[in-house]
Amino acid sequence: MHAMKKRVLIFDDDADILHVCTIVLETSGFEVATQNNCHDIVKKVADCRPDVILLDNKIPPTGGIVASQELKASIDYRGLPIVFFSANQDIARLAGEAGADFYIEKPFDLDHLVMMLRRACAGY
């Protein structure tokens, strides 16, 4: 029996990052959905039903910390793994504040990103 593909929902307002991540993750066997803002994030997640979320820190309109906290406050999605990503050197503290499960610093190694998303999905 063929394993179901894991679905990643990426929130980033940088079109180049969305494009590169989509190609790399689809090539690595993920299903990918993207959003360029986190407006109404709980509804976006409900519509997509991802296995893992890749969330940028500087995502409009509220930013990744608020968006992540909103998801973690939701009974339906508090267990959904969130990988926080940012070019901010304070990424560990920001991810902690956001309640994210994992974090990765930009610029990131694409193999490392794939490995981290697989690890996040495995624990879900």
Secondary structure, DSSP 8 states (H G I E B T S, - for coil): ------EEEEE-S-HHHHHHHHHHHHHTT-EEEEES--TTHHHHHHHH--SEEEEETT-TTT-HHHHHHHHHTSTTTTTS-EEEEES-TTHHHHHHHHT-SEEEESS--HHHHHHHHHHHHHT-
